[in-house]
Amino acid sequence: MKISNGVDKRKELILKTIIKEHIKTALPVGSEGLVDKYNLDISSATVRNEMAELEQSGYIAQPHTSAGRIPTEKAYNFYLENLSEKNLSQAEVKQFEKLLAKKNEISFKQAAKDMAKISDNAVFWAFHKHNLYYTGISNLLHQPEFSQTGLIYDISEVIDRVDEIIGQIFNDLKFGPQIMLGSKNPFSPHCGAVLAKYRLNDNIGLVGILGPVRMNYEKNLALIKFINNILMDPVRS
């Protein structure tokens, strides 16, 4: 059975499993390891054939130094279209409700630090267009994909320009949680971003998580959605 974008159910299972494994490990994924680790009821030979077709269709690619495959931007866009909802743990819910009870700049900064710890990515918070705080930069630089010299330079440049980039996109962004990745990410084509533009009383702000394209979108979107709901909830103001 074909689904809307032409990926059948078995290919969809294999593709989602490859993405899940790559998000977890940052390593290229091979067919045998995939079958063994995830107990797929499919032979390695069948997985290899399906992976060959997925590669031909542009969903996965082979890095020069490995026999395994990694998801492409096309694969991540497919993954995001079919993203399952995830909720924060009860401990995290209480943590951020307590942190953001006062909804002031001090509490936003502490919440950003905790978001950076939970996501293992960088977090930025523009309290309004020209007042920016960011944290977790070391998390970004420690990601395996940014260990290459060229990408370290690229990511360092992104960090230097975060305020400028936010200034450029701030007015055009729609309100609410959203995901930008790869070529559609204004920060860098090598990154993913989960962010939310919000209105709090008479002020408009922007909070976001910045990481590699391989970031954990389910977890990070759950975080941003929850933070956005707290900020937009008049009962908690």
N, C-alpha and C positions, 0 to 999 in steps of 0.2 A: 504494500500500500504506500502510495506517494503522499507526502505532505506538501504544503503550499510551495516551498522553495525547491522541491525536487529531491530531497534527501529521504530515502525510505527508512523504515523503522529500524532495521538492523544497522544501517549506516549511522542513523541518528544515535543509537545506543553506543556504538563504537566511538563516534565523534565526541559525544558528551563525556565518555569515559577517558578519552585522551585529554580533553580539556581539564577535567577534574584532576587527573594525575599530574598534568603539567603545572596547574595552579599550585598544587601541593609541593612539587619537587623542583620546579624550574628546569627539569631535565627533558631531553628528547625521549619520546615514548616508543618502545618497540612492541611488536605484535605478541611475542611469547610472554613477556613480562606482564602485558595487559591481561591476557587470558588467565595466567596464574594468580595474579594479585587480586583480580576482581571476580574470579570464579565464573567467567563468562561461559555460557553453554554454547560455545562456538569454537571450532578448531583454529589453531594458529594460522593454518594455511588460508582458511576463509577470511580471518581477520586481515591477513596480509593482502589478499585480493581486494577486500573492501577499502583498506587503507590506500591501496594504489589508485582506486577510483576516486576516493576523497581527495587525494593529492592532485589527480588530473582535473578535478572540479575546483581546485583552488582553496580547499578547506584546511589542508595541512601541507607542510613543507619540510624538506629535509635540510637541516643545517649541514654545512660542508664537512664538519668534523665528526659526524655521528651517523650511525645506521638508523637511528630512531627518527621520529617525526615530531614537529611542534605545530600547534594550531596557528592559523593565520588570522589576520584581522577579520576576514570574512567569516571564519569559524566563530570568533568571539561575538560578532554581531548576531549570528544565528543563535548562539548560546544565550545572549541577552534577550532576544525575542521570546525565548522559552524559559526564562529564569523563574525558578520556583521561589515563593515567598519564604522568608526566614524571619523569625522573631528573636529579639534579644533574650538572654537568660533573665530570670527573675532578679538575680543579683545585679546584673547590668542595668535593668530597668530602675531598680531602687537607687543605684549609684548615680545615674544621670538625673533622675528626678530630684534627688537631694542636691546635687551639684548646681542644677539650673533653677532651683527654687526662687532665687532672687533675680535671675535674668539680667545680670549686669556684666560689665566687661571683665571683672575679676573672675566671676564664675564661668564665663565663656572661655577664658584662657585655661582654667583648670580642666574644664570639660574637653578642650582641644588636646591637652596633654594626655588625658585618659583615652581619648579616641585614638591617638597616635599609638599608645601602648597596645590597645586591643586590636587595631588593624595592622600593626607593624608597618605602617606607611607614614607619609608626611600628612599633616593636617594644616589647613589654612582657615583663618576666620577673619573676614572683613566685617568689622562692626558697622561700618558704612564704607562708601567707596574709597575714602582716603585714610582709613585707619585700619591697618592690616596687622594681624598677628599670625605667625606660623611656627610650627614645632614638629619634631620627629624627622628632621632632615637626615639624621644619621641612619634612620630606618630605610630611607630611600637609597642612600649611598651603599648600604650593605646588601641590597638586592643583587642576586647573582648576575642578572642580565646587565647590570650597570658596572660590572668589574672590568669591562673592556675599556681601554684608554679613550677611544673616541666617544663612547657613551658617557663616561665619567665627565668629560668636558661638556657634552650636551646637557646632562642633568644639572651640572654646576651652573651652566648658563641659565637654565630654566629657573633655578632657585634665585639667582640674581635678578631675574626679570618677573618674579611672581607678582609683585605689586603693579608693574606696568601692564602685564597680561590681564590681570583682574580689572584694572582701570579700563582697558579696551573692550572687555566683554560684558562688564557689569550691567550697563543699561539695556543691552540686547537680550540678556538671559531671561527666560520665562521664570515665573515663580514656581517653587516646589522642587522636589527631588528629581534629578536627572543624571544620566551617565554619558560621558564623552570618552571615546577611546581612539587610539591610533590617529589616522589622518583627520578625524573630526575633533581631536582634542587640541584646543588652542595652546595648551602648555607645551606639549611635545608629542610627535607621532609615536614615540617610544613609551608613552605613558597611558594609563587609564585614570579617569577622575570621576568620582561620585560626589555630587554637590547639590546644594539647595539654596535658592535665593528666597528670602523670607521677609515679611513685613512685621515689625514688632512696634506697636504703637505708631509713632510718626516716623520711625526709622526703618530703612531697608538695609539688610545685611546679606552676607553670603558665607556659607560654611561648606568646606569640602575636604575630601580625602584624595590625595594624589599618590599614585604608586605605579608599578609597572603594568603593562597591558594585562599581565598574568595575575592581577590582583584578585582577591576573593570578593567578587561582586555581590554575592548573596549576603555575606556578613556586612560588607561596607554599606550596601544599600539599606539594610535593616537599621544600621547605626544612624545613617543620615535621615532616614524616614522618621525614626523615633525622635531625634533631636529637633527636626523640623516640626513635628507634631507638638512637642512641648512649647516651642517658640510661638507657634500659631494659636495655641490654646488660651483663650481669654480667661478661662477659669483658673489657670495657673499663674496668671499675670499678677 
